[in-house]
Amino acid sequence: MTEITAPKSPVTADQFADEIREQLKYAQNVTAEQATAADVYVAASKAVRNHLADAWFKTQADTVNGNTKAVGYLSAEFLMGKQLENALLNAGLTEQFDKAVEALGFQPKDIIDAEYEPGLGNGGLGRLAACFIDSLASLGVPAFGYGIQYKYGIFKQTFDENGKQVETPDYWLNNEEPWGHIDYNRDQKVSFGGEVVEENGKKVWKPAWSVRAVPVDYLVPGYASGRVNTLRLWTAKSYDEFDLLAFNRSEYMDAVKPQVKAENISKILYPEDSTKVGKELRLEQQYFFVSASLHDAIRVFYPGQDKPDLTTFPDKITFQLNDTHPVIGIPELMRILIDEYGYDWDTAWTVTQKTFNYTCHTLLPEALEVWPASLIGELLPRHLEIIKKINEQFEDELKGKGIDDKTIEDMRIYTGDAVRMAYLATYGGSHVNGVAELHSQLLKDVTLKNFSDAYPTKFTNVTNGVTPRRFVKLANPGLSDLITEGLGTDKWISDLELLKGLVPLAKDDEFVKKFAAVKAANKHAFVGFAKDHYGIDVDENTLFNTMVKRLHEYKRQSLKILLVISQYAALKNGTLNAEEILPRTVFFGAKAAPGYYLAKMTIELINNVSKVINNDPDVKGKLAVYMLPNYNIEMAQNLIPATELDEQISQAGKEASGTGNMKFALNGALTVGTLDGANVEIREKVGAENFFLFGMTVDEVEKLYADGYDPAKYYEADPRLKQAVDLVANGTFSNGDRNAYAPLVADWLTKDWFMALADFSSYADIQAQIEKLYRDPLEWNRKALLNVANSGYFSSDRSIEDYLERIWHTGPLA
Ligand code: 7GP
């Protein structure tokens, strides 16, 4: 007997069909006969949302009235993915929905597919935020996600005929979006610029301009918890939208200027910031959402109170700063407490420090934000004063600890010309965490060493996780059913460590074969997806080998493409005989930041390598390479379950954690990877014998830097590498044009900052092991199954439990 614990609403399919019809009629204003899939999608979404409303209201009331501290997750990104399927799962309406839309004459899949995925995030950090709010709700912890509803989000990626990345705006809000509810009555005013004057001995900020922050509320339903939290994303509106006098003077463009200036704040995620105005816009965005969110929390927790006792604020809500983007919240809360509510500095400081905690998501020094002090001074003059004073107090505190002047200078938050946001966050909050064991250790030993020496107890680790609802249950229904069958219960969906119960089944050949059949079916399904979405014909009788993540030099897509080129060359030269060849399909997916020259050139190279290889009859059926455009959550949900070999090949000591690595392991892919980020923990959990490890360790990398790294030596030493680089240099992938990739080649041979060349040989060597194992399907799948069975630790539910215990010190609502 299989135990089923998944939520199930008492509503029948017929009733749900009626609810959809009602929405069609009264909200969409179409008859059931006129309705298109897009109409039904909107109507069904609104119907599900209605089902969640009561639980949402109750959760809000309990959040305010209960005595459990809430969590505020402040994040510039929330990469949510499509909503409908997830909401149906959590509302217990999946089956009813399937039947109801069939009764209306539609295929459930077509309705689910009609949703347009919002792109309100860039990569791991944004997807992590989405997994975390899912887990908070599923654990019944009261929480608010706070961010920005960008009108266009991250750009949409296409490739031109030369294989170059082209960025276009993503018009995700061009059609009706049923999930976000805009609440004009809960708006906040956010001000900028102007000056600070003294009035009666008090500092008074006289801002020059203001924008209206209007919240758009998304429901965050928990799985089997009966709780529905809130994701509140702010959109910027103008107070003086329209200058009628200017318009009447026929100055039509001038008439809408104030509106444009205000609304620019929530137009796009990560505006290009190489110019001063670009930097200004980013800081405006950060302050905009953080200021609105802090005021919103005060509104929520002290309703109708003119003189609330804000010394209790940290008992009501704890704010997590998701990287440095929201760190301006620290001086903002100080300002609110002192200037708006009249508290003295010391009280304000105690409250502020208790309220905030900071998660760092990087090891790249250039990714720790530093703002020019002049910019903060112009845009937020009062905050600059507060930051200076925080810095003075900080330096005094360090002196008091007996720390020497040189070290204090290195640690300064305010340097005279710059404000270091990571340092402000570390000093201004209670806890600092990294996102995997290795990362947290490196933060303490290297990136924030002085801080860790001065405040050792502030530092902790919370290893990332991913939500099993979206990334196993929804993305991989075949595997989910098999897991439930194997365990005799579906409880694993909310208690992922139960997957351990599959370990003994890895010895059962029949079960392993079933597992292999699920993977084969997922591959088959992906072939259809790829045909529909990208118009490509993928050969399912090949090893599916995937590398999907943002494009960055440290992640080393270059290393992978150089390996592919060397494999291609080996096939062409006949160095490999026919029996030795393991047919592979390599999938890449990656967006490059619009201003990142080498990253964009790498995309162009991958596209052109793909063209040459895929059109070469000599290697047909043996090797194919695809650069899939616009990697997003939908692609992830389809490609990850179909993947057999996952690439996590960053230079050791550079990937903070990775979360894709967890999704792949949980979906039964084997990993080829370096000892970096969470790979280390994944390998520990799944067993070294079930993980393809290669490359230098952090210590070896450090030593090589110290000894002086010369990539050309590695190029000369390994003929496979030399040949691959030469093929790029000699124009094989650029119609004979030797200049096309010259900057990339020059970088590899003279700089290669992330040492792809140094790791090439061990990476190429390990391929033989991979291929040998793949030729034994039973053994391959046994290992893949053990990856699934031992990856329960990487649930975001476990991450949230760690945050609750180590950082937030709160728990579920009663
Ligand atoms: C990413 C890290 O690169 C990745 O290793 C980690 O898994 C993920 O955060 C979640 O913790 N960082 C970002 O996406 C990012 O934008 C800003 O970092 C510094």
Residues whose N, C-alpha, C, O or C-beta is under 5 A from the ligand:
A	BS01	7GP	G123 G124 L125 L128 D323 H361 T362 A367 V435 E655 A656 S657 G658 T659
